């Protein structure tokens, strides 16, 4: 009997759901990459979760030492976080009080790595979705941006004729008000209901979406200065704004 094609995999970890999708009948190498990507996602939770007392992040927060086998990836992630903090002028940070939480970067970083495993194994069309944040390769793909004020509706559509392309959204629709401006310790002033960032890398898109949302009224002007980055936002009154390649996007005009 021929093997059943496995172009899709669902993984539950990091407190959310990840979906991994390729097109076409997968080769043995791509099937193995699905397994490797699933292991990677669980491993990322094991190393970086601030809710696991034995994770590297929890060990560091208590002044402990990171196991040698994890040191390189922990250094990579914390280095990326430091660069994101500097780039955003402190609107993105991994330090809250005495805690340490790289969640604003590490999920996108893990999704991007998982998508890379599938691509490197020979899958030409790859979509990895981690809790609504997406890394694409190949194409064409169409990604709907959920409307934060109209459940079940799509605010706009991002099209990708050929990846890599990443789409990350921050806002209050799914989890309520959970992002604060680290510079003030308070919810951001003038923040939209949702803010979506589009660029090539989900590691970058994830941090930019978080930082821009935290900047509140400063978000649009800041994002407009960033090369190769586009953004789309729905304000709390239902109006929209966009930057870069998404400029002119509206709820009734998909792009």
URDA-V560032 format. One record per residue. N is the residue number from 1. PHI is phi in radians with two decimals (NA if undefined). PSI is psi in whole degrees, -180 to 180 (NA if undefined). OMEGA is omega as a letter, one per 30 degrees, with the letter a starting at -180 (NA if undefined). Layout:
BEGIN
n phi psi omega
N PHI PSI OMEGA
N PHI PSI OMEGA
END
This chain:
BEGIN
n phi psi omega
1 NA 136 l
2 -1.20 148 l
3 -1.17 145 l
4 -1.30 132 l
5 -1.05 146 l
6 -2.29 74 a
7 -1.47 1 a
8 -2.51 144 l
9 -2.50 138 l
10 -1.98 133 a
11 -2.25 129 l
12 -1.81 113 l
13 -2.90 170 a
14 0.97 25 l
15 1.30 16 l
16 -2.59 -172 a
17 -2.05 131 l
18 -1.91 137 l
19 -2.13 134 a
20 -2.08 125 a
21 -2.35 136 l
22 -2.24 165 l
23 -1.85 149 l
24 1.50 167 a
25 -1.25 121 a
26 -1.27 144 l
27 -1.35 168 l
28 -0.96 -36 l
29 -1.15 -39 l
30 -1.22 -38 l
31 -1.04 -43 l
32 -1.13 -34 l
33 -1.20 -34 l
34 -1.03 -45 l
35 -1.10 -44 a
36 -1.13 -39 l
37 -1.15 -40 l
38 -1.11 -43 l
39 -1.07 -39 l
40 -1.06 -44 a
41 -1.12 -44 l
42 -1.15 -38 l
43 -1.11 -40 l
44 -1.06 -41 l
45 -1.11 -42 a
46 -1.05 -39 a
47 -1.50 -38 a
48 -1.94 -5 a
49 -1.18 127 l
50 -1.33 -6 a
51 -1.67 -7 l
52 -1.76 121 a
53 -1.13 -20 a
54 -1.81 11 l
55 -1.30 164 l
56 -1.07 -39 a
57 -1.15 -42 l
58 -1.15 -40 l
59 -1.06 -46 l
60 -1.11 -41 a
61 -1.08 -28 l
62 -1.62 6 l
63 1.46 15 a
64 -1.50 -175 a
65 -1.91 136 l
66 -1.34 133 l
67 -0.95 144 a
68 -0.98 -34 a
69 -1.16 -21 a
70 -1.79 -9 a
71 -1.02 -45 a
72 -1.12 -44 a
73 -1.26 -34 l
74 -1.14 -44 l
75 -1.07 -40 l
76 -1.08 -49 a
77 -1.13 -46 a
78 -1.17 -32 l
79 -1.15 -43 l
80 -1.10 -40 l
81 -1.11 -42 l
82 -1.10 -40 l
83 -1.18 -38 l
84 -1.14 -38 l
85 -1.13 -43 l
86 -1.15 -42 a
87 -1.11 -34 a
88 -1.62 2 a
89 1.15 28 l
90 1.62 1 l
91 -1.29 -21 l
92 -1.95 134 l
93 -2.68 155 l
94 -1.79 -4 a
95 -1.91 121 l
96 -2.18 109 a
97 1.10 -125 l
98 -1.71 5 a
99 -1.55 174 l
100 -2.48 118 a
101 -2.53 102 l
102 -1.55 17 a
103 -1.02 -30 a
104 -1.15 -14 l
105 -2.05 -37 a
106 -1.22 -30 l
107 -1.15 -46 l
108 -1.10 -38 l
109 -1.07 -43 a
110 -1.20 -42 l
111 -1.09 -43 a
112 -1.09 -41 l
113 -1.16 -41 l
114 -1.11 -43 l
115 -1.10 -37 l
116 -1.13 -36 l
117 -1.08 -43 l
118 -1.18 -43 l
119 -1.11 -46 a
120 -1.14 -23 l
121 -1.42 -5 l
122 2.00 -3 l
123 -1.30 122 a
124 -1.51 -29 l
125 -2.03 112 a
126 -2.27 135 l
127 -2.35 119 l
128 -2.09 124 a
129 -2.04 119 l
130 -2.01 97 l
131 1.05 32 l
132 1.72 -9 l
133 -1.75 132 a
134 -2.26 137 l
135 -2.03 129 a
136 -2.08 146 l
137 -2.32 151 a
138 1.23 -151 a
139 2.53 -176 g
140 -1.38 153 l
141 -2.25 152 l
142 -2.23 127 a
143 -2.07 120 l
144 -1.46 136 l
145 -1.67 115 a
146 -1.08 139 l
147 -1.39 121 a
148 -1.24 -18 a
149 -1.85 -11 a
150 -2.26 86 a
151 -0.92 134 l
152 1.52 -7 l
153 -1.79 157 l
154 -1.85 128 a
155 -1.35 -36 l
156 -2.87 170 l
157 -2.22 130 l
158 -1.74 130 l
159 -1.91 144 l
160 -2.27 100 l
161 -1.15 -29 l
162 -2.84 119 a
163 -1.22 -178 g
164 -1.36 144 l
165 -2.59 140 a
166 -2.20 143 a
167 -2.31 121 a
168 -2.31 140 a
169 -2.22 137 l
170 -2.11 148 l
171 2.92 -170 a
172 -1.87 -3 a
173 -1.10 -42 a
174 -1.56 -41 a
175 -2.10 10 a
176 1.28 -166 a
177 -1.39 98 a
178 -2.12 0 l
179 -1.93 129 l
180 -2.01 161 l
181 -1.43 111 a
182 -1.05 -20 a
183 -1.32 -21 a
184 -2.12 -21 a
185 1.36 8 a
186 -2.12 163 l
187 -0.98 144 a
188 -1.14 143 l
189 -1.44 127 l
190 1.35 18 l
191 -1.19 146 l
192 -1.29 172 l
193 -1.21 -35 l
194 -2.67 152 a
195 -2.44 123 a
196 -1.98 132 l
197 -2.00 137 a
198 -2.18 126 l
199 -2.75 -166 a
200 -1.42 -29 a
201 -2.04 129 l
202 -1.26 -28 l
203 -1.00 -45 l
204 -1.24 -47 a
205 -1.05 -40 a
206 -1.08 -47 a
207 -1.22 -37 l
208 -1.16 -40 l
209 -1.12 -43 l
210 -1.12 -47 a
211 -1.14 -43 a
212 -1.13 -41 l
213 -1.07 -43 l
214 -1.11 -27 l
215 -1.29 -15 l
216 1.05 -120 a
217 -1.12 -18 l
218 -1.45 -10 a
219 -1.05 -49 a
220 -1.08 -47 a
221 -1.10 -40 l
222 -1.17 -48 a
223 -1.09 -34 a
224 -1.14 -18 a
225 -1.53 -8 a
226 -1.60 126 a
227 -1.26 143 l
228 1.06 28 l
229 -2.26 133 l
230 -2.11 156 a
231 -2.53 153 l
232 -2.47 131 a
233 -2.31 145 l
234 -1.95 119 a
235 -1.31 167 a
236 -1.15 -19 l
237 -1.65 4 l
238 1.62 -11 l
239 -1.28 164 a
240 -2.27 158 l
241 -2.50 159 a
242 -2.63 158 l
243 -2.31 166 l
244 1.05 -138 a
245 -1.20 -11 l
246 -1.68 1 l
247 -0.98 135 a
248 1.62 -7 l
249 -1.16 141 l
250 -2.45 167 l
251 -1.04 -20 a
252 -1.93 4 a
253 -2.24 87 a
254 -1.14 153 l
255 -2.10 NA NA
END
